Amino acid sequence: MPDAAHAHAPVIHQPASKEPLADSFASLFALANGLIGIKGSIEERATAPDLILPAAYVTRPITYHEAFPGYATATETRVLCPSPVALRIAIDGIPVEMATARQDSFTRHLDLATGIMHRTTRWHLRDGRTFEITALRLVPLDGGPIVATRLTFTALDFAGHVKLEPVFGLGQDSAAGDADDPRISARLVRRWQAHAIDAHQTRFISGDLALVYTQAITPAAGADMHGGAITAQLSPGQSIGFDRVVSAVSAGAPPSAPLPAFGALAEHQAAALDRFWAGAACTIDGDPALTRALAFNQFQILQSASRDPAFGTAAKGLTGDGYEGHTFWDAEAFLLPALVFSAPDRARTLVEYRIGALDAARTNARLLGHAGAMYAWRTIAGRECSSHYPTGAAQYHINADIAHALKLYCDVTGDTAFLAQAAEMLFETARVWAQIGRFDPARASENGDAAFCIYGVTGPDEYTALVDNDFYTNAAARQHLAFAAETAQHLKASDAVAYAALANRIALDDSEIALWARAAAAMWLPVDIAHGVTPQDDSFLSRPPFPFALRVPGRPLLLDHHPMTLFRHQVCKQGDVIQALAMGLVDMPIALQSANYAFYEPVTSHDSTLSAPAFAIVAARIGQFAQAHRFLDEAAFVDLENRHHNTDHGLHMAALAGSWTALAAGWAGLAVRDGALHFRPQSAPELTHYTLRLNWRGSVLALAVTPEGATYTSIAGAPVTVFDHGRALTVGATPVFAPALSLKALIFDLDGVLTDTAEDHCAAWGELARRHGFTFDRAFNEHLKGVDRAGSLRLILNNSGKTLTDAEFTACLAEKNAIYRERLQHYTPANLFDGVTGLFAAARAAGIRIALASASRNAPDVIAALGIADQFDFIADAGAMAAQKPAPDIFLACAHALGLAPDACIGIEDAQAGVAAIHAAGMVAIGIGALNDTAFNVSHIRDLTLAAILAAHI
């Protein structure tokens, strides 16, 4: 990848065939810096407010015919502020009526390397004269709340006296007013009054809102300036122009520093973007359109991400007034994961905003009857603004989303000191889960204890409301509770005095922390055996299918169906299970992920723009590359192509951020696990070569993926430790190449490998021998390892010199099995060998599938008792094998079921017969115990590491 920033950052052009003044392009060409935003207005037609300031919002009452305690009583609505780019033109003393002028040509582009929007428009007046206006505009990414313009007027075919008067756009927007579409919500336009303070400052008032604009106007060479207007006598082909720099702040804010010149701002902007792209650029070889789209999306989220902790980042950023300018869970679940790897300081601001709103969250919790803190579903200043509680206030997962964002920020940046600042928020929000959940003795969790269940919530899927045990909510709450408990212990150990003061202030004791840890460990996250999938909630799988058209292009179901029609059917706006997988909240086998994807995708309308990124990530992880690319495109081009027909409301910040995450987390397999940086790069025909740059703990890491493997380079900062498919790499300035992983699956025996059922088999055979007079002892039992039940009985009979009729033989088999199964009744997860859980997790993290090849027909019952039944991608049916070990049948059956060649698998056995079966199948064998003909042996599975396994598969 070239090092020049201009190579990283393409130019976004407005298609000449499109209506140049369409509202969608006003959003696409919006500029912002987190403190101020301006829509892509045309200066000479900027008659209406088009400026967005985070603090420019009003509070309005919500009126209900039937109101109940705790309902939101008011909404906060951001309003558009007077335009700082408006221009009036007069020729020979006569004002030009731009409303009647005709556009002969129009070009506009946004240079992502410089952050400058360029526009050239040729106008044809009714009297036949034509002129051209060229405008450059920027909003300094590292500057204050400033909009800077450089405008040039050229008389093309006439001579005359031209007057350019920079003014402020105060007129009425024709699109104003409340709308029936809830995606727009209550759009509000306020009338503004202007009052000149002096020649450079103007005060604007609208009700309780008061703003002060300060501007500096510099005429171009050859022009005169009189009373703020730029004038010149022009001949055909001559030009006149000016630079205009405007800062906008709330009245009463500290006075602005002297306004910098346009040229200085442009120079500083290019340098800032050069630094950004050096640590954030991504490319898709052979797909320049997708590369441009991803760069545009990264630029837009950088622009709109808040730089003021007093304000969050709205769903539309600073590009439009859709959703009233409210901040949702999108900021934590979608924006922060992209920002923390590209602009960590902006990610920190997102979390600081939530910390600052803690008191408002406490107030909101009291309204809902809770102690602790409950963050608003949609808000500006912190209060709940959702008037439809089933799909608003019931989305308790917002608390866990904020905790997830905090955890990810600290992991990626290494800023663990920030935990002390955020701990009070983390603890207060964790308290809510114990108030809406309980331990249900009728349900057993993975650890065998009563499962912790959460009741009466709505997950991200807003077409399914007020349910019990929403999967996403439970998964997010589990991470939240565990993180809160871990943080409490960390702070107690690192600064006992400060922790004690905090705990005393919020009345937090050790028993409550222990409750959090217990609830996290026992969280109810089941797999439905009958359906073979993870249920979205307690009732979703039993609901009837949606009887109407599921997908209507450009028109979400919520516009045509009563909410209850949606709630009672098996239909998703976006998939809660898929979202939990995409965010890494749960760890499950690829086969189960595939089953969930296959089940939920057909019942998902994808009405939410948040849906495509999650489905793209999971589709890529499970190898559904064509679908992954389709969803990646859907997210990347959602606004550039106005795919949801509502880009005019403002850009979909979460989807734009999600397009980057789809590439990084889906295709490249980016994940943070136990504080370490992991990748699982994949190359497929749909996306063969691609590159990423990202920040990690003060360093900048570059990743280049090809079909042959991935190359890692630390291009700034200290060397970085990363894991590629589980392989630890130390990456410095010298590129490190990790070849594509050839190992695709681990196939385990059960007895003696994952648990000590061998002892129970030995005891059962011993009891059978005692009852029937067979010769059997512990030493002879060694000959039975890896042999099925019938084969074992034959060996015992031969050793005893006994024969049985067929009926007697069958009866003995059943009797031995009954003895064995009686012993199994006492099995629990505690019988699982140490090391198995960690090894399985490491394998899944590396993208390696897991299968079971046990000769025991009781294997399904054993692994169920051990609590690992849902951790396998495939479990072979011992009874269906034509031949048992040492024949290769059962290992070949596993490879075939996984869709893999045998040489892509490793078998792990504790018996020589099993090793022989593995070799006969054409696989590498690893032994547990002292065995022959293996790649290597370990005495116990706790001694087996993924690194050693990978080294054995060359």
N, C-alpha and C positions, 0 to 999 in steps of 0.2 A: 504494500500500500504506500503511495507517495506520502511524504510528510507535509506537503503544502496544504494549508487549510482549505484553499480554493478547490483542491482535488476532492476533499471530503464533502464539501457543501455545494450542491448543485443549485441551479436557478429554477424557480417555479414560475412558469409563464401562465398567464390567463389566456385560454384558447380564443383566437380571434373570432371564431364562429359563434361564441357564446354571447348572450346579452351582457354588455360590459357593466351595466349598472345593476345587475341582478343582486338581490340582497345576500345570496349565498357568497358572492365574491366580496361583499363588504365584510363578511366573517373571515373568509380565507386570507384576505390581505390585511387583516387587523394586525396591529403592532402593539407591543406591551413590554413591560419590564417587571411585573409583579407589584408595582406601585401605581401604575397608570396604564390604561389601554385605550386605543382608538380604533374604531372600525375603519375599514378600507374605503372611506368616503372620497369622493371626487371634489377637490377644493372648490372649484367654481360652481358646484351644485350642493355644497355642504351647508344647506340651510337649516337643518334640524340638528338637535343634540346628537353627538356621536362619541362622546368621551365617557370612559368608565373609570371611576375612582372607587376603591374598596370602601371608603368611608361614606360615600354618597348613597345612603339608603334611608328609607323611611319605615316606620312601624305603623301598621294598620290593623284595626280590630278584625277578628274573624267572627262572623255572625252565624249562629246555629239556630234552627227552629227548635231542636231538642238537644240541649247541651248537658253533659254529665261532668262530674268532678274529674279533674286532670286533663280535660280536653285543652288543646292549644287555644289560647284566647287571642293571639295576634300573630301576624306574619310580618316578616321583614322583607322589604322589596328594594332592590338596587335600581336606581334610576339613571338614565343617560344624562350627561352633563353637556353644557354648551360646547359646540365644536370649536376647537382651537386652530382650525385650518381653513375656515370659510373665507371666500374671496368674492369681492364684487369687482366688476370690470365696467369701465366706461370708455367709450371711443368718441372723441370730439364732444365731450360733455354729455353724451347720451348713454344712460345705463344699458348694458347688454342684457337682454332677456334670455338667460340660459335655458329656461324652460321651453323656449320655442326654437332654440338652435339645434341644428342637425349634426350628428357626428359622422364625419367622413371616414375617420379611422381611429382606432383605439388600440394601444398596446400597453401591457402592464406586466411587470415581473418582479419577483422578490428574490434578491440575491442572498442566499443563506450564508455566504462567506462574509458579507459585510453587514447584513441585517438591514439593508436599505431597500425600500420599495421604489421602483422606477415606473413612471407612467408618462406616456405621450398620447395626447388626444388632439385631433384636428377637427375644428369646429367650422361649420358653414352657417352663416347668418342668413336671414331671410332676404337681406338686401344684396346678397351675393358675395360679400366679403368673407374671407377665410383667415383663420389664425390657428396657431398651434400652441398648446401649453405642455410644457415638460415639468414634471414635479418629482422631486426626490423626497422621501420621508423616512425618518428613523425615530425610534424610541430607545434611548441608551440603556442597554441591558444592565450596566453597572452604574448608571447615573441615577439622578433623582426623578421625580414625577414630571418628566419633560417630553414634549413632542416637538420635533424639529423638522422644518420644511425648507427646501430650496426650490423655488419656482421660477420658471422662465416663460415669458410670453413672447411669441414671434408673430409679427404681422406678415402674412404670406403674400398677399396680393393687393395691399392697399397702403396708403400713407395717411397718417392721422395722429392726433394727440391721444395717447393711451394713459389711462389712470387705473392702477391696481390698488385696491383698498382692502387690506387684510381686516376681516371682521370676525365676529363670533356667531356661530349658528345657533339661533334660539327658537326657530320655528317649530311647528307641529309636525310630528312624524305621522305619515298616513297609516302606518302599521300599528299605531298605538292602541292601547285599550286591552281589557281582559279578553281572553280567548277561550273557546271551548276545549281546545287541545290541551290536556294537562301537561304535555311536554313543554308547552310555552308557559303555562300557568298564568299568573296575574301580571301581565305586562303593564307597567305604569309609566306614563309620561307626565312629568311635572312642568308647568310653565315657569320659566326663569325670567327674572328681571335683572338688568345690568345697570351698575352704578360705577362710573369712572372714579377711581381713587386719585390717580394722577395720570401722567402721560404713558406710564408703563404698567399700571396695575388697574384691574377691574374687579369689582366685587359682584358676585352673582348670588341672588337670593331666590329660594323657592320654598315657601313655608318655613320650616325650621332649619332647612339646609342653607348653609352659607359657604361659598367658595371664594377664593381669591386666585385670579390668574395674573401672572407676571409675564410680560413678553418683551423681547428685544427684536427689532426689525432692522436689517442691514440691507440697503439697496445695492444692487449690482453696479459695476462701473458703468458710467454714462447715464445713470438715472438720477432724478431728483426726488427728494422726499419732502412732502409738505403735509403737516397735520396727520402723520401716520400713513399717508398714501404715497405710492411711488408713481412718478409720472415721467413721461418722455415723449418727444416727437419722433415718430418712427416712419421710416420709408419701407417699401416692400423688402422683406428679407431681414429687417433689423429686429432686435430683441430688447426686451426690458425684463428685469427680474429682481428678486430679493431673497434673502434668507430670513426665516421667521423661527424663533425659538420661544416656546411657551411652557411655563411651569404652572401646575395647578395643584392647589392644596386646600384643605378645609380652612375656613376662616379661623383665626386664632392659633394656627400652626406657626412654628418658628419661621421667621423670615427666610426666604430662599437666598442661597449664595448667589453671587453674580452669575448670570446665565452664560454658559460657554458658547463659543461660536460653532456654527454648523460644521465647519471643517474639522475642528478639534474633536467634536462629538463623533464624526465619522471615522476619524483616525483611531480613536479610543474604542469604538464599536468593533472595528475590524480586528483589533488586537484581542479584545475580549472573546470574540467568536473563534479566533484562531486557537486560543487556549481551550475553549470548549470542545471544538471539533477534534483537537489533538487527543482528547480523552474520551470521546463519545462517538466517533464516526463508525458507521457500519456500511457495508457494501454487499450487494448481491451480484455476483458476476453473471453477465448475460441478461440481466434484467434491470436496465437503467431506470425504468419507470418506477419499479418497486424501491430501488435505492433512493430515488428522489422523494418518493412518498415517505419513506422512513425518516429521511433527513428533515423534511418539512414538519413531520409530526414531532420529532425531537425538538426542533426549533420552537414550535408553538407551545409545547409544555414548559420549556425553559422560560419563554416569554411570560406566560400567565402564572407560573408558580409564585406564590406570595413571597415577598421579601420583608413583610411586616408581620411579626408574630401576633399583632392584634387582629389579623384577618386570615381566614383560611383561603384555600384555592377553590373557587367555584367550579361547578360541573362544566360550565361554559368558559371557565377561565375569565379573561378580560377581553373576550372577543364578541360578546353579545349578552343580551339580557334575558335569555331563556332561563326557566326555573327560578326567576326572580333574583338571580345572582347567588343562589344558595350553595353551600358546601354540603356534600353528602359523604357516604362511606367511600366513594370513588377515590377521594384524595388519598386515603390510607391504603386501600387495596389495589389501586391501579397506578396512580401518579407516583407515589413514593417509591415503589420498587424500581421504576424507571429512573427517577431522579437521583436516588441514592447512589446509583452506579455511574451517573453522568454529571450531576451537580449536587454533591452531598450537602452543601450549605442550604440549598433550597429545600432539600428533604428535611433537614433539621427544623426549618421554619414551620413546616407543616405540623410537626409534633409540638413545637413550642406554642402554636396557636391553640392546640387542644389543652395544653397545660394551663394556658391563660384563661380558658373557658371553664375551668374546673368548678368554680362556684356556681356558674349557670347550670352545669351538669348536676350538681348537688341539688339545686332548686328543682330541676326537672325530675330528679329521682323522688323527691318528696311528693310532688304532684302525682306520681305514679304509685305512691305508697311504699317506697323503698328507702332504706338507708343507703349510704354510699353515694355513688354518682352514676347518673344515666345520661349519656350524651344524646343530644337532639339528632333526630334522623335527618332533618334538613334545617339549615340555620345560616345566619350571617354572624350575629353577635353571640350566639350560644343558646338562645331560647328555642324551644320546639316550634317550628312553623308549619308542621304537617297537620292539616285538618282532617285527613282520612287515616285514623289511627291503625286500622287493620293492615295497611300497607306502609304506614309511616312509623308512628311511635312503637309499634309492636316489633320493629326490627332491632331487637336487642343486640344483634351481632355487631352493631356499631361500636360498642364498648370493646369487644374482642378485636375488631379491625384496628382500632387505635393501638391496642397492646401489640398486635402483630407488627404494625408499622414501627413502633418504638423498638421492638426486638430486632427487626431487620436493620434499622438505622444503626443501632449499637453494634451489631455483628459486622456489618459492612465497613463502617468507619473505624471500628475499634474504640469508639468514644464511650467507654463504659462509665466514665465519670458522669456522663449525662444521666445515667440511671438515678443518681441521687436527686437530681432536679425533677425527674419524672416519676419518682417512686410513689409519691402521694396520689397522683392521678392513677397509676397502675393499681394500687391497693384499693382505692375507693371504688373503682370500676369493677374490680374482681368481686367485691362484696355482693353485687347484685345477683350473681349466679346462684348462690345458696338460697336466695329469697324466691327464685322462680323455679328451682329444681329440688329434687330430693333423691335419696337412695331408695330404689324400688326393690324390695326383697323378692319380688316375683320374677325379676330379671337378673341374670348373672352377667357381669362384665367379663372382659378378657382375663382379668386376674382372679376370677372366681368369686369376687365379692359382689354384694348387691350393686346393681348398676346405678349410676347417677343419671337421672333423666331430667330434661328441661321442658317445661310445659307452656303452651299458649304463646308462641312467638311466630314471627314471620321471617323467613330467610330472604336472601337476595332475590329469589324467585317470587315476584310480587303477584303472580297468578295463583299462588298457593299461600293462603293466609291463616294465621292463628292456629297453628298445628303444634302437636307434641313431638319433641325430638326431631326437629329439623336438623338434617345431617350437617349442613354447613355450620349452623349455629353451634351445635354440639362440638364439632371438630374445632371451631375457632375458640370456643369457651375452654376446651381442654388445654389448648396451647396457652391461653390467657391465664388460667388458674395455675398451671405448672410454672409459667414464667414469673408470675407474681410470687409464688412460694419460693422459687429459686432466688429471686431478687431480694426478698426479705432476708434469706439466709446469707446472701452475699454481702448485703449492707450491714447486717449485724456483725459479720466477721471483719469487715474492712473499716467500719467506723461505728463502733458500738454506741458511742455517746450520741452521735447525730441520729442514729437509728432509734435509740431509746426515746429521744425527744419527739421524733415523728410518730412513733408508735403511741406515745402518751397523748399526743395532740389529737390523733384520730381514734384513740381507744382500740388499738390493734394488739391482740395478744397471740401467744404461740398456738393456742388451740384453734384459732381461726385460720392461721397459716397452715396448720396440719390438716384442717378441713379442706382447704383449697387443694393441697397435694393429694388427699384421698379422693376428692371428687374428680380431679384430673385423671388419676389412675383408673378410676371406675367408670369413666364416661361411656354412655350407651352409644355405640357406633356399630350396629349389627350388620351382618350380611344375611339377606333373605335366601334361605336354602332353596325354597321352591322355585323362585324366579332366577336365582343365581346372580343377583345384583344387590347393590347397596340401596336400601330404601331411602328415598328422600325425606320421608317422615313416617310416623306410625301408620298413616292411612293412605298414603299416595298410591301404593301398589294395588290397593283394593278399589280405587275409584274407577268409574266408567271412562272410556275414551272420550275425547272431545269430539262432538258430533258435527262440528262446523268446519269450514275451511281453516286450516291451521296457519297458513302463510299467505297473506295478501300483500303483494309488493307495495312498499311505501306506506302501508296502513296497519298500525298495530291493532291487535285484537281489542285492546282496552277502549278503542274508539267506537266499537260496534257491539260490545257485549257487556251486560251488567257484571260487576265484579263477582257476584255470587255464582253466575254461570261459569266463570273461569275457576273460581275457588273449588267447586265441587267436581271438576273433571280432571282427568289425567293430562294436564297440559302445563308446560313451563314457559315462562317468559325468557328465562335463562336457567341453566341447570345448576342447582345447589350442589349436587354431588360433584359435578364436573368442575365447578368453581373451587371447591375444597381441594380437589386433586391438583388443579392448576396452580394454586397458591402454596402447595406443599404442606397443607394442614394435616394430611393423612398419608400414610405409607401403605400401599397395597400392591399385590402382585400385578404384573402387566396383564395377565389373563383377566383378572377381575376388573382392572381399568378398562380393558377392551370390552368386556361385557357391559359395564356401566355406560360406556360411550355408545355402544350399539343400541342400548335400551333408551337412553335419554335423548339422543340426538333426534330421533324421529318424532318425539313428543314435545320438542322445543320449538317455539315459534321464532325465536331469535329476534323478537321485537326490540329487545334492549341492545344497544350498541356495545354493552359490556359482554354480551354472550360470545361474540366471535373470538376475542382473544383467548378466553378460557378453552373453548373447543379447539382452537388452533394448537394450543400448548399440549393438550391431552392427545389429540390426533397424532401429532408429531411423535410424542413419546411412545405410542403404541404401534407406530409404523404405518399409520394411515396417511401417507405423505401427500397424496393428491387432495384429500380433504383438508389436511393441515394447511396446505398452500392456499386452498380456496378461502379458508377462514382467515388466514394471514392477510390475503388481499382484501377481504371484507373489512378488516380493521384498518389496514393501512390506507385504503382509499375511501373510507366512509364519508369524509368531508370533501376531499378533492373531487370526488365524483357525485357528491350529494346523494349517497345511496339510500339514506333514510328520509330524504325529501324534507329535511328540517335544519339544514346547515345554516339557513338564514337566522335561526334562533341563537347561533353561536356554535363554535366548534365543540366536538365531543372529546373533551380532554382525556377522559379515562380510556376511550377507545384508541386515541392517538398514542397514549402511553402504552396501552396494551399491545399495539402492533410491534413495538420494540421488544416487549416482554415475550411475545409469541415467538419471535426469532431467537431471543437469548435463552429463554427457559424451555421453549419447545424444541427447537432444532438443535441449539447448542447445549441444551441440558443444564443451563445455569441453575444452581441451587446453593443455598447456604445451609449446611448441616453441622450441628454441634460447633458452630462458630468457624467452620472451615469452608473454603470456596471449592465447589464441585462443578465439573462439566461432564456432559455425556454427548459430545458432538456427533451428529449424524449427517451424512450426505446421502442424497437420494436424487433420482432423475429430475424431480421437480425443483431441486435446490442443491446443486452439486458443490459450488464453491461460494463461500461467503466469509466475511470478516466482521469482527466486533472489536471495539475498544471500550474499556470500562475502568472505573476507579475502584481500588480496593485498599483500604487502610493507608491512604497517602501515596500509593503507587498507581501507575496507569498500566494496565495489562492489555496487550493486543493478542487477539486470537484469529487465526486463519484456518479455515476448515476446507479440506479437499476429500475426495473419495479415499485417499490413502491414509488420512489421519488428520491430526490437528497440530499446528505450530503455535507455541506460546512464546511471547516476548514481553519482558517488563521494559517499557520504553521511557518510564520516568519513575523516580523513587527507588526504594530498596527492593531487593529480590522478593518474590512472592511465592508462597507455597500453595499449589493448587492440586486438585485431584482430577485426573482424567480417567473416567470409567473406573474409579477406585484406585488408580495408580498415582502415588504421591510424586509430584514433580517440584523441584526448586527452580524457579524461573527468574533469570536475571536478564541482562542486556543481550546475552547470546541466545538466539532462538533455541527452544527445546521442542523437538518433534515427538509426538506420541502417536504411534501407528494405530490405525483403526483396530478396535478390539475384535479378536477372532473368537474368543470364548463367549458363548451366548447363553449357556445354561449349566446349572449344577443339578445333578440328579443324586439324591440321597437315599441310602437305605435307612430303615427306621430302627430296628432292634440293635442296640449297642452303639448306635451312631447318634441318634437324637435323644434317646431315653433308654433306660435300663430295663426294657421289657424282656431282655434275655434271661434275667434272673427269674422273672415270672413264668416264662416258658419252661425254664429248667425245673422250677418247683411244680408246675402242672404236669410235666412228663414224669417227674419223680412220684407224684401222687398217683398217677395212672399206673405206673410200674408197680407200686406197692399194692394197689388194688388187684392187679391181674398177674402178679408174679413175674414180671419182666425184669431183665437185668439192666440196670441203669444207675449211673452215678455222675457226679459233677464232671469228672474227667471225660466221660463219654459224651457229655453234652456239647463239648467243643466241636464234635463231628457234625452237630446239627445246625451250626451257624450258617445262615444263608440258605437253608434247605426248607422247602415248604412243609406243611403239616403231614401230608400223606407220605412224602419222601422220608420225613423224620421217623414216622412210625415204622416204615419198612426197615430203616437202619436199626431201630431198637429191636424189632422182631428178629432180624438176622443175627444181631449180637446176642440175643436171648435164646436162639435156636427154637423159636416159636413160629407157628403158623396160625392164621385165622381165616375163617370163611369170609366171603365178601361182606356179608351182613355184620359179622363180628368186627371186621376191620372198620366199616363205616360207623358202627356204634362206638368204637374206641375213639375214633376221630372226634365225634360229637361230644363224647364224655370229656376228652382232654380239653376241647374248646370251652366247654361249660366251666371246667375248673379254672382255666385261664381267664375267662371273662368275669368270673366272680372276683378274681384278684384285681381286674381292671376297674371295678366299681370304686376303688379307693384312689384312683389316679386323679391328680389335679395338675394345674400348671407348674406346681412346685417340682413335679417329676421330670420336667424338661431339663436336659443337661445345661449347665452353665455354658455360655458362649454361643448357643444356637440363635438366640434372638439377635445378638449383635452381628453375627455372620450373615444371617438372612437380611438384615437391614442394610448391611454393606453391599451385599449382592444386588439388592433392589436398587440402591443408590447408583450402582454402576450399570444398571440396565440389564443385569443378568437374570434370566428366568430361573425358577426353582421348581423342581419336580420330585416326586416321591416314587421310588421303585422298591417297595417292600414285598417280600414273598408272603407276608401275613395277610390273610383275608380280614383280619380284625383291624388293620391299619387305620381305616377311616374313623373307627371308634376311638382308637388310641390317640390320634392327633386331635380329635375333638376334645377329649379329656385333657390333653396338654394345652389346649387353647391356641393351637396353630393351624387349625383346619383351613382358615381363610388366607394362609400365607403361601400357599403353593399355586403355581400356575397350572400344574397338572398332577393328578394322583392316579397312578396306574392301578388297574383292577387285577389283582393277583389271580383271581379266579378265571379271568378271560385269557390267560396266557396258555398257549399250546404246550410250551415247555418251560420248566422252572429253571432257576439258576442251578448250574453254571451256564445254561443256555442264555443267549443274549436277548431273548424275546422282550423281557420287561423293560430293559434299557432302550431298546429300539422303539418300543411302543411310546415311551416318553418323548424321545426325539421326534418321532413322527407327529405326535399330538401337538408338540410345540412348533412344528413346521421348520425343524432344523436338521441339518446334516449331522450325523453322529459325531464327526470330528470337530464339531463346534461345541461339544458337551464334555463335561468331566463327571465321572461317577465317584461317589464317596461311599466306601464300604468298610465293614469290620470283619468280613469273613472271606476266606480264600475262594470259596465258590462264587461269591459276589464279584471279586476281582476278576476271576476268569470270565464271568458274564460281561463285565465292562470291556475287557479286551476283545472278546468275541464280537462285541457291538462296534468295535473300531473307535473306542473312546480312551482317553487318559484316565487312569485310576489313581485315587489317593486313598491311603489306608488309615483306619483308626485301629491302632494296635500293631503288633509285630506281624506284618504280612509280607509276602514275596510279590515281585513283579508289579510294584506300584511306582509312581513317580516319586513319591516320598510317603513316609508314615508319621503320624503324630500319636501320642499315647491317649489323647482325649480331644474331643472336638473343641474344647475351650482353647486348645493350643493351635487351632487351625485359623489362619488369617487369610483374608482375601488377597493380600499381596503375595503370599506364598502360593496360593492357588493360581493366580495370574502368571506367576513366574513358571509354573509347571506346564502351562498351555502355550507352547511356543509354535 
